[in-house]
Amino acid sequence: QEQLVESGGGLVQAGNSLRLSCAASGRTFSTYRMGWFRQAPGKERVCVAAITRSGLRTSYTDSVRGRFTISRDNAKNTVYLQMNSLKPEDTAVYYCAASLRAGLIPATQENEYDYWGQGTQVTVSS
């Protein structure tokens, strides 16, 4: 069983930046495709960014493309989400997730993921 622990959330003003981290406990992190999802109050959970096992391919939802960057360090068993130019509509609980399923492209669907972190709150004030 893989454990994922997110950190880095908090309260920031619009226009500022945050970097989320997600540390995995297992020894096979480099074999997982990883993703960051978010869920705002009253809304469905959506994938905002995803990355392949090697880190060479990434995918972003339109609303964050150009502002958010997903990256990973397989030596540290960690995936990151750098969030710049934050907007109030980015306010949500952010979850990292790991997919055990093989694939050469980033996994962007919730049902492709097998393990989930507990979530970290990001609040952006206007």
C-alpha positions, 0 to 999 in steps of 0.5 A, spaced: 500 500 500 502 506 497 502 512 502 502 519 499 502 525 503 501 532 501 504 539 504 505 546 502 498 548 502 495 555 505 492 562 504 495 566 499 493 573 496 491 573 489 497 573 484 502 570 489 505 563 488 505 556 492 508 550 491 505 543 493 509 537 494 507 530 495 511 525 498 510 517 497 512 512 502 514 506 497 520 504 493 516 504 486 515 511 485 518 511 479 513 506 476 507 511 477 504 516 473 502 521 478 497 527 478 494 533 482 487 534 482 483 539 486 476 539 488 472 546 490 466 546 494 460 543 491 464 541 485 467 535 482 474 533 483 478 534 477 485 533 474 489 540 474 496 536 472 499 530 470 506 527 469 508 521 466 513 516 470 519 519 467 517 526 467 518 527 460 510 528 458 505 533 462 498 535 461 494 541 464 487 543 464 486 549 460 484 553 466 491 552 469 496 552 463 501 557 463 501 558 471 502 551 474 507 546 473 508 539 475 514 536 476 517 530 479 524 527 483 524 520 482 530 520 487 526 523 492 519 520 491 516 526 490 512 530 485 511 537 485 505 542 483 508 549 482 502 554 482 504 561 480 499 567 479 494 564 483 487 566 482 481 566 487 478 560 483 484 556 484 481 555 491 480 548 493 483 542 496 488 539 492 490 532 492 496 528 489 494 521 486 498 515 483 496 511 478 499 504 477 497 503 470 502 502 465 501 508 460 506 513 455 501 519 456 499 522 463 493 520 466 488 525 467 482 521 469 480 520 476 478 512 475 486 511 472 488 512 479 489 507 485 492 511 491 490 518 493 493 523 498 489 526 504 489 533 501 491 540 502 487 546 502 489 552 498 485 558 499 486 564 495 484 571 497 482 577 492 
